[in-house]
Amino acid sequence: MSTTTKRRVKVASLAPEFYQAMIALDAQSATGLDPLLAHLVRIRASQLNGCAYCLDMHTLDARHEGETEQRLHLLAAWREAGKFFTAKEQAALALTESITLISVDHVPDAVYDLAAEQFDDKELAQLISLIVCINAWNRIGVTNRLEPGHYSPS
């Protein structure tokens, strides 16, 4: 028998220092990375984590920044739609999947090495930071069942 939880805490208002720290962390996480690549990473992690709120937010942001509908629709099958994504984007998406699904196979050397071939050390550090940050946001969104449809790109 399944019951629905009636009460979900609002992290933003009940743990404001943590929430503000997450916002600051997020602001720094993609520094130096191509904005469209950063959106693809955020969207792919959110797809894997089932975070509807983050999917809504980051697809809107990606469109606002000029991302195409076709690439957004193909993102869940990026390996099969390889020609639509650059080698650098593919490496970032593979690393995103490995870090997001870390309990499956940790982060295989081959995936890490592929990313290291496409990104310099600073970019790779930023990419890892971005992936860790979006996974944290996804966990907040999923745990608190944040509802999509309330976000508007700035």
TISE-694108 format. One record per residue: residue number from 1; residue in one letter; chain; x, y, z of N, C-alpha, C, O in turn. Coordinates in nm, 4 decimals, always signed. Layout:
N
<dolo NUM,A,A,<X,Y,Z>,<X,Y,Z>,<X,Y,Z>,<X,Y,Z>>;
...
! end
This chain:
154
<dolo 1,M,A,<+0.0842,-0.1182,+0.0000>,<+0.0000,+0.0000,+0.0000>,<+0.0888,+0.1247,+0.0000>,<+0.1775,+0.1384,+0.0842>>;
<dolo 2,S,A,<+0.0648,+0.2132,-0.0928>,<+0.1442,+0.3347,-0.1058>,<+0.0613,+0.4545,-0.0603>,<-0.0562,+0.4677,-0.0946>>;
<dolo 3,T,A,<+0.1242,+0.5396,+0.0163>,<+0.0584,+0.6633,+0.0568>,<+0.1420,+0.7798,+0.0074>,<+0.2634,+0.7677,-0.0090>>;
<dolo 4,T,A,<+0.0781,+0.8904,-0.0158>,<+0.1464,+1.0095,-0.0625>,<+0.1783,+1.0980,+0.0562>,<+0.0921,+1.1245,+0.1400>>;
<dolo 5,T,A,<+0.3023,+1.1436,+0.0631>,<+0.3423,+1.2342,+0.1688>,<+0.2695,+1.3665,+0.1500>,<+0.2688,+1.4232,+0.0408>>;
<dolo 6,K,A,<+0.2095,+1.4142,+0.2556>,<+0.1346,+1.5403,+0.2478>,<+0.2253,+1.6610,+0.2678>,<+0.1922,+1.7716,+0.2253>>;
<dolo 7,R,A,<+0.3384,+1.6401,+0.3318>,<+0.4239,+1.7531,+0.3684>,<+0.5626,+1.7353,+0.3086>,<+0.6283,+1.6339,+0.3321>>;
<dolo 8,R,A,<+0.6065,+1.8323,+0.2323>,<+0.7429,+1.8401,+0.1816>,<+0.7986,+1.9745,+0.2260>,<+0.7368,+2.0782,+0.2019>>;
<dolo 9,V,A,<+0.9135,+1.9737,+0.2901>,<+0.9699,+2.0993,+0.3402>,<+1.0205,+2.1848,+0.2239>,<+1.0572,+2.1336,+0.1181>>;
<dolo 10,K,A,<+1.0214,+2.3119,+0.2458>,<+1.0721,+2.4068,+0.1473>,<+1.2151,+2.4434,+0.1880>,<+1.2379,+2.5263,+0.2761>>;
<dolo 11,V,A,<+1.3101,+2.3784,+0.1208>,<+1.4510,+2.3960,+0.1547>,<+1.4910,+2.5428,+0.1458>,<+1.5635,+2.5927,+0.2318>>;
<dolo 12,A,A,<+1.4447,+2.6115,+0.0433>,<+1.4829,+2.7520,+0.0230>,<+1.4469,+2.8398,+0.1427>,<+1.5232,+2.9296,+0.1785>>;
<dolo 13,S,A,<+1.3327,+2.8151,+0.2041>,<+1.2919,+2.9003,+0.3155>,<+1.3331,+2.8455,+0.4521>,<+1.3510,+2.9223,+0.5467>>;
<dolo 14,L,A,<+1.3483,+2.7136,+0.4632>,<+1.3805,+2.6552,+0.5934>,<+1.5295,+2.6296,+0.6145>,<+1.5737,+2.6102,+0.7278>>;
<dolo 15,A,A,<+1.6061,+2.6296,+0.5077>,<+1.7523,+2.6186,+0.5156>,<+1.8118,+2.7235,+0.4214>,<+1.8826,+2.6899,+0.3264>>;
<dolo 16,P,A,<+1.7820,+2.8515,+0.4489>,<+1.8199,+2.9566,+0.3545>,<+1.9708,+2.9707,+0.3330>,<+2.0142,+3.0038,+0.2226>>;
<dolo 17,E,A,<+2.0502,+2.9464,+0.4355>,<+2.1950,+2.9573,+0.4194>,<+2.2452,+2.8504,+0.3220>,<+2.3278,+2.8778,+0.2349>>;
<dolo 18,F,A,<+2.1945,+2.7294,+0.3382>,<+2.2311,+2.6212,+0.2463>,<+2.1860,+2.6551,+0.1050>,<+2.2623,+2.6391,+0.0096>>;
<dolo 19,Y,A,<+2.0636,+2.7014,+0.0914>,<+2.0079,+2.7317,-0.0394>,<+2.0884,+2.8419,-0.1090>,<+2.1165,+2.8328,-0.2286>>;
<dolo 20,Q,A,<+2.1249,+2.9447,-0.0343>,<+2.2062,+3.0526,-0.0919>,<+2.3447,+3.0014,-0.1296>,<+2.4019,+3.0452,-0.2294>>;
<dolo 21,A,A,<+2.3989,+2.9093,-0.0509>,<+2.5284,+2.8491,-0.0840>,<+2.5174,+2.7681,-0.2134>,<+2.6091,+2.7694,-0.2955>>;
<dolo 22,M,A,<+2.4053,+2.6978,-0.2315>,<+2.3837,+2.6232,-0.3563>,<+2.3765,+2.7182,-0.4754>,<+2.4322,+2.6888,-0.5812>>;
<dolo 23,I,A,<+2.3095,+2.8304,-0.4596>,<+2.2999,+2.9294,-0.5677>,<+2.4388,+2.9828,-0.6025>,<+2.4725,+2.9981,-0.7199>>;
<dolo 24,A,A,<+2.5192,+3.0113,-0.4993>,<+2.6557,+3.0593,-0.5230>,<+2.7400,+2.9517,-0.5905>,<+2.8166,+2.9808,-0.6824>>;
<dolo 25,L,A,<+2.7259,+2.8274,-0.5449>,<+2.7976,+2.7152,-0.6051>,<+2.7577,+2.7002,-0.7515>,<+2.8434,+2.6821,-0.8380>>;
<dolo 26,D,A,<+2.6294,+2.7077,-0.7790>,<+2.5786,+2.6951,-0.9152>,<+2.6340,+2.8050,-1.0048>,<+2.6687,+2.7796,-1.1202>>;
<dolo 27,A,A,<+2.6424,+2.9258,-0.9527>,<+2.6919,+3.0388,-1.0317>,<+2.8371,+3.0177,-1.0747>,<+2.8785,+3.0661,-1.1800>>;
<dolo 28,Q,A,<+2.9134,+2.9464,-0.9943>,<+3.0540,+2.9216,-1.0260>,<+3.0775,+2.7927,-1.1038>,<+3.1835,+2.7749,-1.1637>>;
<dolo 29,S,A,<+2.9797,+2.7031,-1.1034>,<+3.0034,+2.5676,-1.1540>,<+3.0304,+2.5593,-1.3041>,<+3.1021,+2.4691,-1.3474>>;
<dolo 30,A,A,<+2.9768,+2.6481,-1.3830>,<+2.9940,+2.6393,-1.5288>,<+3.0860,+2.7473,-1.5841>,<+3.0944,+2.7655,-1.7056>>;
<dolo 31,T,A,<+3.1540,+2.8180,-1.4970>,<+3.2422,+2.9264,-1.5403>,<+3.3434,+2.8746,-1.6418>,<+3.4130,+2.7762,-1.6167>>;
<dolo 32,G,A,<+3.3509,+2.9413,-1.7558>,<+3.4484,+2.9047,-1.8572>,<+3.4014,+2.7988,-1.9556>,<+3.4713,+2.7699,-2.0526>>;
<dolo 33,L,A,<+3.2848,+2.7407,-1.9327>,<+3.2316,+2.6411,-2.0253>,<+3.1348,+2.7078,-2.1226>,<+3.0717,+2.8082,-2.0896>>;
<dolo 34,D,A,<+3.1238,+2.6516,-2.2419>,<+3.0269,+2.7002,-2.3390>,<+2.8872,+2.6897,-2.2775>,<+2.8504,+2.5832,-2.2279>>;
<dolo 35,P,A,<+2.8088,+2.7975,-2.2796>,<+2.6766,+2.7948,-2.2165>,<+2.5839,+2.6863,-2.2720>,<+2.5090,+2.6255,-2.1956>>;
<dolo 36,L,A,<+2.5872,+2.6609,-2.4027>,<+2.4997,+2.5574,-2.4590>,<+2.5431,+2.4188,-2.4127>,<+2.4586,+2.3331,-2.3867>>;
<dolo 37,L,A,<+2.6727,+2.3960,-2.4022>,<+2.7216,+2.2688,-2.3501>,<+2.6767,+2.2517,-2.2049>,<+2.6329,+2.1436,-2.1655>>;
<dolo 38,A,A,<+2.6876,+2.3571,-2.1264>,<+2.6451,+2.3513,-1.9861>,<+2.4966,+2.3173,-1.9764>,<+2.4565,+2.2393,-1.8900>>;
<dolo 39,H,A,<+2.4153,+2.3749,-2.0637>,<+2.2719,+2.3417,-2.0630>,<+2.2492,+2.1949,-2.0977>,<+2.1670,+2.1283,-2.0348>>;
<dolo 40,L,A,<+2.3214,+2.1442,-2.1973>,<+2.3067,+2.0029,-2.2339>,<+2.3404,+1.9123,-2.1155>,<+2.2705,+1.8144,-2.0896>>;
<dolo 41,V,A,<+2.4464,+1.9451,-2.0451>,<+2.4869,+1.8665,-1.9270>,<+2.3775,+1.8705,-1.8207>,<+2.3403,+1.7671,-1.7651>>;
<dolo 42,R,A,<+2.3264,+1.9892,-1.7928>,<+2.2207,+2.0025,-1.6907>,<+2.0950,+1.9249,-1.7318>,<+2.0324,+1.8584,-1.6493>>;
<dolo 43,I,A,<+2.0598,+1.9341,-1.8573>,<+1.9397,+1.8651,-1.9046>,<+1.9589,+1.7143,-1.8987>,<+1.8697,+1.6423,-1.8540>>;
<dolo 44,R,A,<+2.0744,+1.6659,-1.9433>,<+2.0957,+1.5202,-1.9437>,<+2.0957,+1.4632,-1.8023>,<+2.0356,+1.3585,-1.7782>>;
<dolo 45,A,A,<+2.1612,+1.5295,-1.7100>,<+2.1599,+1.4824,-1.5708>,<+2.0171,+1.4846,-1.5161>,<+1.9759,+1.3929,-1.4451>>;
<dolo 46,S,A,<+1.9435,+1.5878,-1.5489>,<+1.8051,+1.5993,-1.5006>,<+1.7157,+1.4918,-1.5616>,<+1.6244,+1.4423,-1.4956>>;
<dolo 47,Q,A,<+1.7416,+1.4554,-1.6877>,<+1.6678,+1.3438,-1.7490>,<+1.6942,+1.2151,-1.6711>,<+1.6011,+1.1424,-1.6363>>;
<dolo 48,L,A,<+1.8204,+1.1882,-1.6446>,<+1.8578,+1.0653,-1.5749>,<+1.8020,+1.0600,-1.4329>,<+1.7661,+0.9532,-1.3832>>;
<dolo 49,N,A,<+1.7951,+1.1761,-1.3684>,<+1.7465,+1.1824,-1.2306>,<+1.5953,+1.1997,-1.2209>,<+1.5394,+1.1922,-1.1115>>;
<dolo 50,G,A,<+1.5292,+1.2225,-1.3327>,<+1.3843,+1.2389,-1.3318>,<+1.3387,+1.3659,-1.2625>,<+1.2351,+1.3667,-1.1959>>;
<dolo 51,C,A,<+1.4150,+1.4733,-1.2775>,<+1.3778,+1.5996,-1.2135>,<+1.3024,+1.6874,-1.3135>,<+1.3633,+1.7565,-1.3951>>;
<dolo 52,A,A,<+1.1707,+1.6838,-1.3062>,<+1.0864,+1.7581,-1.3999>,<+1.1097,+1.9089,-1.3895>,<+1.1122,+1.9785,-1.4910>>;
<dolo 53,Y,A,<+1.1267,+1.9595,-1.2673>,<+1.1472,+2.1026,-1.2495>,<+1.2751,+2.1482,-1.3203>,<+1.2743,+2.2475,-1.3931>>;
<dolo 54,C,A,<+1.3844,+2.0753,-1.2986>,<+1.5120,+2.1126,-1.3605>,<+1.5085,+2.0935,-1.5117>,<+1.5678,+2.1724,-1.5852>>;
<dolo 55,L,A,<+1.4395,+1.9896,-1.5590>,<+1.4241,+1.9716,-1.7036>,<+1.3523,+2.0910,-1.7650>,<+1.3945,+2.1436,-1.8680>>;
<dolo 56,D,A,<+1.2449,+2.1328,-1.7020>,<+1.1694,+2.2475,-1.7512>,<+1.2583,+2.3714,-1.7530>,<+1.2647,+2.4420,-1.8537>>;
<dolo 57,M,A,<+1.3262,+2.3976,-1.6431>,<+1.4101,+2.5161,-1.6305>,<+1.5216,+2.5169,-1.7348>,<+1.5405,+2.6162,-1.8050>>;
<dolo 58,H,A,<+1.5941,+2.4083,-1.7449>,<+1.7134,+2.4097,-1.8290>,<+1.6830,+2.3955,-1.9783>,<+1.7614,+2.4407,-2.0617>>;
<dolo 59,T,A,<+1.5718,+2.3340,-2.0123>,<+1.5349,+2.3346,-2.1547>,<+1.4889,+2.4750,-2.1953>,<+1.5188,+2.5205,-2.3057>>;
<dolo 60,L,A,<+1.4167,+2.5431,-2.1069>,<+1.3783,+2.6817,-2.1358>,<+1.5012,+2.7705,-2.1496>,<+1.5096,+2.8520,-2.2415>>;
<dolo 61,D,A,<+1.5969,+2.7544,-2.0578>,<+1.7201,+2.8334,-2.0647>,<+1.7974,+2.8026,-2.1929>,<+1.8486,+2.8938,-2.2579>>;
<dolo 62,A,A,<+1.8059,+2.6752,-2.2291>,<+1.8793,+2.6362,-2.3498>,<+1.8152,+2.6973,-2.4740>,<+1.8850,+2.7494,-2.5611>>;
<dolo 63,R,A,<+1.6838,+2.6909,-2.4821>,<+1.6144,+2.7521,-2.5953>,<+1.6396,+2.9028,-2.5987>,<+1.6634,+2.9606,-2.7048>>;
<dolo 64,H,A,<+1.6341,+2.9642,-2.4833>,<+1.6570,+3.1082,-2.4709>,<+1.7973,+3.1455,-2.5206>,<+1.8168,+3.2534,-2.5766>>;
<dolo 65,E,A,<+1.8943,+3.0562,-2.5001>,<+2.0329,+3.0795,-2.5426>,<+2.0567,+3.0387,-2.6878>,<+2.1663,+3.0587,-2.7401>>;
<dolo 66,G,A,<+1.9540,+2.9809,-2.7544>,<+1.9669,+2.9481,-2.8956>,<+1.9789,+2.8006,-2.9284>,<+2.0032,+2.7654,-3.0438>>;
<dolo 67,E,A,<+1.9627,+2.7139,-2.8305>,<+1.9683,+2.5703,-2.8583>,<+1.8505,+2.5310,-2.9461>,<+1.7421,+2.5883,-2.9349>>;
<dolo 68,T,A,<+1.8720,+2.4328,-3.0340>,<+1.7671,+2.3919,-3.1262>,<+1.6748,+2.2873,-3.0643>,<+1.7145,+2.2098,-2.9773>>;
<dolo 69,E,A,<+1.5524,+2.2878,-3.1113>,<+1.4541,+2.1877,-3.0674>,<+1.5014,+2.0469,-3.1023>,<+1.4863,+1.9535,-3.0236>>;
<dolo 70,Q,A,<+1.5592,+2.0333,-3.2220>,<+1.6012,+1.9017,-3.2668>,<+1.7047,+1.8408,-3.1718>,<+1.6932,+1.7241,-3.1343>>;
<dolo 71,R,A,<+1.8052,+1.9188,-3.1329>,<+1.9067,+1.8668,-3.0407>,<+1.8474,+1.8376,-2.9033>,<+1.8857,+1.7400,-2.8389>>;
<dolo 72,L,A,<+1.7562,+1.9195,-2.8587>,<+1.6921,+1.8938,-2.7296>,<+1.6124,+1.7638,-2.7335>,<+1.6136,+1.6866,-2.6376>>;
<dolo 73,H,A,<+1.5436,+1.7401,-2.8440>,<+1.4662,+1.6164,-2.8572>,<+1.5561,+1.4936,-2.8681>,<+1.5183,+1.3849,-2.8244>>;
<dolo 74,L,A,<+1.6737,+1.5102,-2.9257>,<+1.7649,+1.3980,-2.9455>,<+1.8582,+1.3725,-2.8273>,<+1.9289,+1.2717,-2.8248>>;
<dolo 75,L,A,<+1.8589,+1.4609,-2.7318>,<+1.9552,+1.4519,-2.6222>,<+1.9488,+1.3200,-2.5455>,<+2.0527,+1.2656,-2.5080>>;
<dolo 76,A,A,<+1.8303,+1.2688,-2.5222>,<+1.8188,+1.1423,-2.4478>,<+1.8824,+1.0265,-2.5234>,<+1.9190,+0.9255,-2.4632>>;
<dolo 77,A,A,<+1.8956,+1.0406,-2.6551>,<+1.9574,+0.9367,-2.7392>,<+2.0805,+0.9930,-2.8093>,<+2.1021,+0.9662,-2.9275>>;
<dolo 78,W,A,<+2.1599,+1.0694,-2.7387>,<+2.2730,+1.1393,-2.7991>,<+2.3738,+1.0449,-2.8638>,<+2.4349,+1.0809,-2.9644>>;
<dolo 79,R,A,<+2.3927,+0.9260,-2.8093>,<+2.4883,+0.8317,-2.8693>,<+2.4419,+0.7894,-3.0092>,<+2.5224,+0.7772,-3.1015>>;
<dolo 80,E,A,<+2.3129,+0.7676,-3.0227>,<+2.2565,+0.7258,-3.1511>,<+2.2450,+0.8422,-3.2484>,<+2.2361,+0.8216,-3.3695>>;
<dolo 81,A,A,<+2.2450,+0.9628,-3.1967>,<+2.2305,+1.0834,-3.2793>,<+2.3626,+1.1590,-3.2855>,<+2.3653,+1.2821,-3.2872>>;
<dolo 82,G,A,<+2.4712,+1.0838,-3.2887>,<+2.6050,+1.1396,-3.2777>,<+2.6360,+1.2598,-3.3635>,<+2.7015,+1.3527,-3.3163>>;
<dolo 83,K,A,<+2.5913,+1.2618,-3.4881>,<+2.6274,+1.3724,-3.5773>,<+2.5708,+1.5067,-3.5313>,<+2.6179,+1.6118,-3.5749>>;
<dolo 84,F,A,<+2.4718,+1.5042,-3.4446>,<+2.4116,+1.6281,-3.3947>,<+2.4894,+1.6884,-3.2776>,<+2.4643,+1.8021,-3.2377>>;
<dolo 85,F,A,<+2.5843,+1.6114,-3.2226>,<+2.6602,+1.6559,-3.1061>,<+2.8094,+1.6452,-3.1360>,<+2.8559,+1.5444,-3.1893>>;
<dolo 86,T,A,<+2.8829,+1.7486,-3.1018>,<+3.0274,+1.7498,-3.1267>,<+3.0967,+1.6457,-3.0398>,<+3.0385,+1.5935,-2.9447>>;
<dolo 87,A,A,<+3.2216,+1.6163,-3.0739>,<+3.3011,+1.5219,-2.9940>,<+3.3145,+1.5726,-2.8508>,<+3.3114,+1.4940,-2.7561>>;
<dolo 88,K,A,<+3.3291,+1.7022,-2.8354>,<+3.3416,+1.7619,-2.7019>,<+3.2110,+1.7447,-2.6234>,<+3.2135,+1.7094,-2.5055>>;
<dolo 89,E,A,<+3.0979,+1.7694,-2.6883>,<+2.9681,+1.7511,-2.6231>,<+2.9451,+1.6048,-2.5875>,<+2.8941,+1.5746,-2.4796>>;
<dolo 90,Q,A,<+2.9818,+1.5145,-2.6763>,<+2.9653,+1.3720,-2.6489>,<+3.0492,+1.3292,-2.5290>,<+3.0027,+1.2524,-2.4447>>;
<dolo 91,A,A,<+3.1719,+1.3785,-2.5213>,<+3.2577,+1.3464,-2.4064>,<+3.1958,+1.4003,-2.2768>,<+3.1968,+1.3329,-2.1738>>;
<dolo 92,A,A,<+3.1421,+1.5224,-2.2834>,<+3.0785,+1.5824,-2.1647>,<+2.9543,+1.5034,-2.1229>,<+2.9302,+1.4830,-2.0039>>;
<dolo 93,L,A,<+2.8766,+1.4594,-2.2204>,<+2.7552,+1.3829,-2.1903>,<+2.7889,+1.2451,-2.1333>,<+2.7206,+1.1968,-2.0430>>;
<dolo 94,A,A,<+2.8925,+1.1828,-2.1851>,<+2.9351,+1.0528,-2.1311>,<+2.9815,+1.0683,-1.9865>,<+2.9483,+0.9859,-1.9013>>;
<dolo 95,L,A,<+3.0577,+1.1733,-1.9588>,<+3.1023,+1.1975,-1.8214>,<+2.9841,+1.2311,-1.7314>,<+2.9792,+1.1875,-1.6164>>;
<dolo 96,T,A,<+2.8896,+1.3078,-1.7827>,<+2.7683,+1.3405,-1.7073>,<+2.6952,+1.2135,-1.6667>,<+2.6546,+1.1989,-1.5514>>;
<dolo 97,E,A,<+2.6785,+1.1219,-1.7606>,<+2.6083,+0.9966,-1.7300>,<+2.6854,+0.9138,-1.6276>,<+2.6253,+0.8560,-1.5370>>;
<dolo 98,S,A,<+2.8179,+0.9075,-1.6411>,<+2.8967,+0.8276,-1.5472>,<+2.8935,+0.8850,-1.4060>,<+2.8813,+0.8104,-1.3088>>;
<dolo 99,I,A,<+2.9043,+1.0159,-1.3945>,<+2.9001,+1.0771,-1.2612>,<+2.7594,+1.0683,-1.2029>,<+2.7435,+1.0399,-1.0842>>;
<dolo 100,T,A,<+2.6584,+1.0922,-1.2843>,<+2.5199,+1.0873,-1.2372>,<+2.4809,+0.9470,-1.1933>,<+2.4122,+0.9294,-1.0927>>;
<dolo 101,L,A,<+2.5246,+0.8480,-1.2687>,<+2.4922,+0.7078,-1.2389>,<+2.6135,+0.6389,-1.1757>,<+2.6466,+0.5259,-1.2116>>;
<dolo 102,I,A,<+2.6778,+0.7052,-1.0840>,<+2.8056,+0.6611,-1.0290>,<+2.8004,+0.5227,-0.9649>,<+2.9016,+0.4526,-0.9618>>;
<dolo 103,S,A,<+2.6863,+0.4829,-0.9147>,<+2.6769,+0.3513,-0.8500>,<+2.6779,+0.2372,-0.9511>,<+2.6995,+0.1222,-0.9127>>;
<dolo 104,V,A,<+2.6551,+0.2657,-1.0788>,<+2.6510,+0.1625,-1.1820>,<+2.7910,+0.1123,-1.2147>,<+2.8159,-0.0082,-1.2109>>;
<dolo 105,D,A,<+2.8826,+0.2033,-1.2466>,<+3.0164,+0.1619,-1.2871>,<+3.1201,+0.2657,-1.2461>,<+3.2242,+0.2802,-1.3102>>;
<dolo 106,H,A,<+3.0900,+0.3375,-1.1387>,<+3.1748,+0.4489,-1.0964>,<+3.2022,+0.5356,-1.2187>,<+3.1114,+0.5549,-1.2995>>;
<dolo 107,V,A,<+3.3194,+0.5873,-1.2356>,<+3.3515,+0.6644,-1.3554>,<+3.4660,+0.5903,-1.4244>,<+3.5815,+0.6018,-1.3833>>;
<dolo 108,P,A,<+3.4340,+0.5147,-1.5290>,<+3.5374,+0.4351,-1.5960>,<+3.6508,+0.5222,-1.6506>,<+3.6282,+0.6354,-1.6934>>;
<dolo 109,D,A,<+3.7713,+0.4687,-1.6487>,<+3.8866,+0.5410,-1.7017>,<+3.8638,+0.5848,-1.8459>,<+3.9022,+0.6954,-1.8838>>;
<dolo 110,A,A,<+3.8023,+0.4999,-1.9256>,<+3.7808,+0.5334,-2.0670>,<+3.6934,+0.6576,-2.0820>,<+3.7195,+0.7413,-2.1685>>;
<dolo 111,V,A,<+3.5908,+0.6702,-1.9995>,<+3.5023,+0.7871,-2.0049>,<+3.5773,+0.9118,-1.9589>,<+3.5691,+1.0172,-2.0219>>;
<dolo 112,Y,A,<+3.6500,+0.8986,-1.8488>,<+3.7270,+1.0114,-1.7966>,<+3.8336,+1.0546,-1.8970>,<+3.8512,+1.1737,-1.9227>>;
<dolo 113,D,A,<+3.9045,+0.9568,-1.9534>,<+4.0098,+0.9878,-2.0502>,<+3.9548,+1.0577,-2.1742>,<+4.0180,+1.1486,-2.2279>>;
<dolo 114,L,A,<+3.8375,+1.0151,-2.2193>,<+3.7749,+1.0795,-2.3344>,<+3.7456,+1.2265,-2.3041>,<+3.7700,+1.3140,-2.3872>>;
<dolo 115,A,A,<+3.6937,+1.2523,-2.1857>,<+3.6669,+1.3909,-2.1463>,<+3.7977,+1.4692,-2.1340>,<+3.8048,+1.5851,-2.1749>>;
<dolo 116,A,A,<+3.9001,+1.4067,-2.0784>,<+4.0290,+1.4739,-2.0623>,<+4.0940,+1.5068,-2.1968>,<+4.1731,+1.6006,-2.2061>>;
<dolo 117,E,A,<+4.0611,+1.4306,-2.3004>,<+4.1116,+1.4603,-2.4352>,<+4.0423,+1.5821,-2.4957>,<+4.1017,+1.6532,-2.5767>>;
<dolo 118,Q,A,<+3.9181,+1.6063,-2.4573>,<+3.8378,+1.7136,-2.5168>,<+3.8434,+1.8451,-2.4381>,<+3.8166,+1.9518,-2.4933>>;
<dolo 119,F,A,<+3.8777,+1.8370,-2.3112>,<+3.8774,+1.9546,-2.2241>,<+4.0149,+1.9725,-2.1617>,<+4.0793,+1.8745,-2.1241>>;
<dolo 120,D,A,<+4.0603,+2.0970,-2.1504>,<+4.1847,+2.1181,-2.0767>,<+4.1556,+2.0973,-1.9282>,<+4.0394,+2.0827,-1.8903>>;
<dolo 121,D,A,<+4.2571,+2.0957,-1.8447>,<+4.2392,+2.0621,-1.7030>,<+4.1400,+2.1546,-1.6324>,<+4.0562,+2.1085,-1.5550>>;
<dolo 122,K,A,<+4.1496,+2.2845,-1.6592>,<+4.0579,+2.3789,-1.5943>,<+3.9142,+2.3550,-1.6398>,<+3.8225,+2.3533,-1.5577>>;
<dolo 123,E,A,<+3.8943,+2.3365,-1.7699>,<+3.7599,+2.3087,-1.8229>,<+3.7052,+2.1784,-1.7652>,<+3.5871,+2.1699,-1.7315>>;
<dolo 124,L,A,<+3.7905,+2.0775,-1.7540>,<+3.7470,+1.9487,-1.7001>,<+3.7051,+1.9636,-1.5544>,<+3.6051,+1.9058,-1.5120>>;
<dolo 125,A,A,<+3.7805,+2.0402,-1.4786>,<+3.7435,+2.0654,-1.3394>,<+3.6090,+2.1378,-1.3319>,<+3.5257,+2.1063,-1.2469>>;
<dolo 126,Q,A,<+3.5882,+2.2355,-1.4216>,<+3.4600,+2.3076,-1.4241>,<+3.3468,+2.2152,-1.4647>,<+3.2375,+2.2226,-1.4086>>;
<dolo 127,L,A,<+3.3718,+2.1277,-1.5621>,<+3.2693,+2.0332,-1.6059>,<+3.2294,+1.9403,-1.4919>,<+3.1106,+1.9177,-1.4688>>;
<dolo 128,I,A,<+3.3270,+1.8871,-1.4215>,<+3.2973,+1.8003,-1.3066>,<+3.2179,+1.8780,-1.2026>,<+3.1220,+1.8256,-1.1459>>;
<dolo 129,S,A,<+3.2569,+2.0024,-1.1770>,<+3.1842,+2.0870,-1.0808>,<+3.0393,+2.1065,-1.1230>,<+2.9480,+2.0966,-1.0410>>;
<dolo 130,L,A,<+3.0188,+2.1342,-1.2510>,<+2.8837,+2.1529,-1.3047>,<+2.7997,+2.0270,-1.2873>,<+2.6840,+2.0349,-1.2460>>;
<dolo 131,I,A,<+2.8566,+1.9113,-1.3184>,<+2.7827,+1.7850,-1.3080>,<+2.7459,+1.7562,-1.1627>,<+2.6336,+1.7147,-1.1342>>;
<dolo 132,V,A,<+2.8388,+1.7776,-1.0720>,<+2.8108,+1.7568,-0.9292>,<+2.7008,+1.8518,-0.8825>,<+2.6110,+1.8122,-0.8081>>;
<dolo 133,C,A,<+2.7085,+1.9779,-0.9269>,<+2.6102,+2.0784,-0.8844>,<+2.4700,+2.0463,-0.9355>,<+2.3739,+2.0533,-0.8589>>;
<dolo 134,I,A,<+2.4565,+2.0113,-1.0630>,<+2.3217,+1.9824,-1.1145>,<+2.2653,+1.8575,-1.0484>,<+2.1444,+1.8488,-1.0270>>;
<dolo 135,N,A,<+2.3498,+1.7614,-1.0159>,<+2.3007,+1.6434,-0.9452>,<+2.2492,+1.6803,-0.8066>,<+2.1498,+1.6239,-0.7609>>;
<dolo 136,A,A,<+2.3150,+1.7738,-0.7393>,<+2.2665,+1.8203,-0.6092>,<+2.1306,+1.8904,-0.6249>,<+2.0376,+1.8646,-0.5485>>;
<dolo 137,W,A,<+2.1203,+1.9794,-0.7249>,<+1.9918,+2.0468,-0.7503>,<+1.8821,+1.9452,-0.7828>,<+1.7694,+1.9583,-0.7349>>;
<dolo 138,N,A,<+1.9146,+1.8439,-0.8639>,<+1.8159,+1.7410,-0.8974>,<+1.7658,+1.6706,-0.7723>,<+1.6468,+1.6408,-0.7616>>;
<dolo 139,R,A,<+1.8535,+1.6440,-0.6792>,<+1.8128,+1.5758,-0.5574>,<+1.7212,+1.6635,-0.4717>,<+1.6294,+1.6138,-0.4064>>;
<dolo 140,I,A,<+1.7471,+1.7924,-0.4728>,<+1.6579,+1.8849,-0.4030>,<+1.5221,+1.8866,-0.4735>,<+1.4179,+1.8765,-0.4087>>;
<dolo 141,G,A,<+1.5236,+1.8994,-0.6055>,<+1.3996,+1.9058,-0.6821>,<+1.3158,+1.7804,-0.6717>,<+1.1944,+1.7882,-0.6528>>;
<dolo 142,V,A,<+1.3791,+1.6647,-0.6838>,<+1.3068,+1.5379,-0.6791>,<+1.2546,+1.5113,-0.5379>,<+1.1391,+1.4723,-0.5207>>;
<dolo 143,T,A,<+1.3390,+1.5321,-0.4373>,<+1.2981,+1.5076,-0.2989>,<+1.1795,+1.5936,-0.2591>,<+1.0895,+1.5484,-0.1883>>;
<dolo 144,N,A,<+1.1801,+1.7169,-0.3048>,<+1.0735,+1.8101,-0.2669>,<+0.9628,+1.8196,-0.3707>,<+0.8716,+1.9014,-0.3581>>;
<dolo 145,R,A,<+0.9711,+1.7355,-0.4732>,<+0.8703,+1.7316,-0.5798>,<+0.8370,+1.8710,-0.6321>,<+0.7207,+1.9108,-0.6397>>;
<dolo 146,L,A,<+0.9433,+1.9441,-0.6680>,<+0.9227,+2.0764,-0.7252>,<+0.8501,+2.0622,-0.8577>,<+0.8863,+1.9786,-0.9405>>;
<dolo 147,E,A,<+0.7496,+2.1423,-0.8771>,<+0.6646,+2.1322,-0.9950>,<+0.7150,+2.2195,-1.1088>,<+0.7486,+2.3360,-1.0877>>;
<dolo 148,P,A,<+0.7205,+2.1641,-1.2288>,<+0.7598,+2.2447,-1.3447>,<+0.6488,+2.3422,-1.3824>,<+0.5354,+2.3321,-1.3357>>;
<dolo 149,G,A,<+0.6851,+2.4358,-1.4676>,<+0.5843,+2.5280,-1.5216>,<+0.5827,+2.6635,-1.4555>,<+0.4999,+2.7478,-1.4902>>;
<dolo 150,H,A,<+0.6720,+2.6869,-1.3610>,<+0.6732,+2.8166,-1.2899>,<+0.7967,+2.8997,-1.3212>,<+0.8115,+3.0106,-1.2699>>;
<dolo 151,Y,A,<+0.8851,+2.8472,-1.4044>,<+1.0125,+2.9139,-1.4305>,<+1.0056,+2.9875,-1.5639>,<+0.9410,+2.9430,-1.6588>>;
<dolo 152,S,A,<+1.0738,+3.1007,-1.5680>,<+1.0856,+3.1787,-1.6907>,<+1.2309,+3.2232,-1.7039>,<+1.2870,+3.2769,-1.6084>>;
<dolo 153,P,A,<+1.2939,+3.2020,-1.8214>,<+1.4325,+3.2466,-1.8370>,<+1.4441,+3.3967,-1.8192>,<+1.3538,+3.4725,-1.8545>>;
<dolo 154,S,A,<+1.5560,+3.4377,-1.7644>,<+1.5748,+3.5821,-1.7412>,<+1.6167,+3.6534,-1.8672>,<+1.6368,+3.7749,-1.8656>>;
! end
